[in-house]
Amino acid sequence: MLSRYEDPAFKHATTPLPRFGGPTFALRFRLKRLIWMTVWSLLASWTPPPLRRWRNFLLRAFGARIDATATVHAKALVWWPGHLVMERYASMGPGVICYNVDTITIREFASVSQRSHLCTGSHDIQDSAFPLTTRPITIAANAWVAAEAFVGPGVVIGEGAVLGARGVAAKSLEPWTVYVGNPARSVGRRRSEAAASNALER
């Protein structure tokens, strides 16, 4: 899904800029999102946790690359499934805002807790047109984004890293390190023995 700034077919000359009421995406993309939002609202948003596979099926139908063991809660808000990658046992909790105008990748055993915000979009504040800018987010294996945390465009949450509740990550986080606060700062280390694969071997 291409924004007007990336879409060569978009008619810029005859369409107002978004900051003056114009659309950020071409009509065909807006219609795709409307269909997606309707499908999720009617067929998934009310489903109980055990219907994980059904929700995964709907996400895949709209282009998500999501492992059968991954979990997306019914109350999570995924902007566009085609920009979502989730590996085995990755999870996205209730109320998560997955604003994936660019790709969001959640690696194996990584968890994104309730009401966290994963945001791949921003704006060029130096340009009078205030254009949309996007950069992907990667949450590496065994990482944990705790409740109500914010992860900004271009951030890589390193393997095993923890972003504490309501923390704000505007820059990438080092592996196996615990971060808290706004902006997120390192407060300690996490043992690599905490990797989920070790629990599977017990």
N, C-alpha and C positions, 0 to 999 in steps of 0.2 A: 504494500500500500504506500503510494508515493504522495508526499505533500506537494502543493503547488510549486514549491521551490525546487523540487527534484523532478517534476513531471513535465517532460518536453511538450506534451500535448495540451497543457493547460493554457487557456487564453488569458494571459495576464493583462493585455491592453484593454480589454473590455470588462474586466472583473475587478471590483474594488478590493483593496488590500484588507486582510483580516482585521487590522486595527480600526478600519473604517466600515466594518460590518460585512466584509466579503468572506467567502469560505476559505479555509486552509487546504481543503481537499476537493478534488473534482467530484462531480455529482455521482459518477459511477462508484467511487470509493465510499461516499457517504451512504449510498444505498446498500452497499455490502455491509457496512457497519450497522445500519438500521436492521437489516435481516438478522445479523448476528445477535444484536441486543434483544431482539424479539424472541429469537429461538432460546437464548439463555434464560430470559425472563419466564417464558411459558413452560419450558421443558426441563430446566435445571435448577433455577434459583430457589425452589421450594423443596428440593429433594433431600432426604436424610443422608447422613454420612455413609452408610453402607452402599449407596448407589454411586460410589466413586467411579466405577468402570463406565457407567452410563455417561457421566459428565465428561470423562476422558474421551469417550466416543464422539460426543458433540464437539469438543475442542479439536479433535483430529479432523473431523468433517470440514472444519473451517481452516485447516492448515497447520494446526499445532503439531509439533514433534514432541510427543509426550509418552513416556514409558508406561506400560500397563500397571506398574506398581506405584506410580506417582499419585499424589492426592491434591485436588483443587477443591476447596470447600465451596458449597453451593452459594454462599454469600460473598465470595471473592468477586472482584470486578476486573475482568480481563478486557482491555481496550480492543485488541485485535489478536485472535489466536494464531494467525500466520506468523506472528513475531514472537512466539513463545516456544521455548525448548525446556523440557523437564526430563531429567534422567531418573534412574530407578530410586524409588523411595524418597524422591524430592517432594516437598509439601508446601502448600500455600493455604494459610488459615482463613478463618471467617473475617470478612471486612477488608481484606487486603486490596489495595488499589494497585493494580498492575497496569500502569500507564505506558504500554509498550508500543509507542509510535516507532521505536527502533527495537531491535531484538533484545529480549531478556532471556538469559540462560541460567537455569537453576540446576546445578550438578547433583550427582548422586548423594543422597542422605542429607542434603541441605534443607533447612527449614526456614520459612518466612511466616512469622507469627501474626496473630490477629491485628487488623487495622494498620499494618505497616503500609508504607507507600513506596513503590518502586517507580521512579520517574525518569524516563529516558529523554524527555523533551524539555527544551528551554527556548530562549529567544536571544537574538543578537541585539544587545542593548546599545551597540554603537551604530546601528543601521536605522535610519529613519523609518524604514518599512517594518522594523521590528519582526524580522522573519523567524519562523520556527527553525530551531536547530535541534538535532538529535544525536545521541551517542548511545551505544549499547551498554547494558549492565550484565555483569557475570557474577553469580554467587557460586563460589567454588564448593567442592565436595566437603561435607561435614560442617559447613558454616551455619551459623544461626543468626537470623535477623529477628530480634525480639520485638515484643508488642509495641506498636505505634512508632516504630523507627522509620526514618526517611533515608532512602538511598538515591543519590542524584545521578544525572547523566554521566556516562563514561566510567563509573565506579566499578572496580573489581573487588569483591569481598574475598579475601584470600582463603585458601583451604583451612578449614577448622576455626576460622576467625569468628568472634562473637561481637555483634553490634547490640549493645544493651537497650533496654526499653526506652523509647522516645529519643534515642540517639540519632544524630544527623551525620551521615557520611557523604561529604562533598568530594572527598578524595579516596583513593583506593586504600584498603586495609590490609595489613601484613598477615600472612598465614599464622594460625595458632596463637593469635593475640586477642585480648579482650579490650573492647573499646566502649566508652560511655560518653554521654554529654553532647552538647551542641556548641561548636563542632566536635565531632567524635575525637577523643584522645585515648591513647593507650593507658591502661591501668594494670595490666598484668599479662601473664602468659597462660595458655591453655595446654594441657598435656596432649600430645598426639595419640596417646593411648585411648583418648576419648572418642576416637574415630568409630563410627557405627559398625564397620567391618569387624572390629574386635568383639562386639556384642554378638554378632552372628556366629562367631567361632566358639562361643561358650557352650 
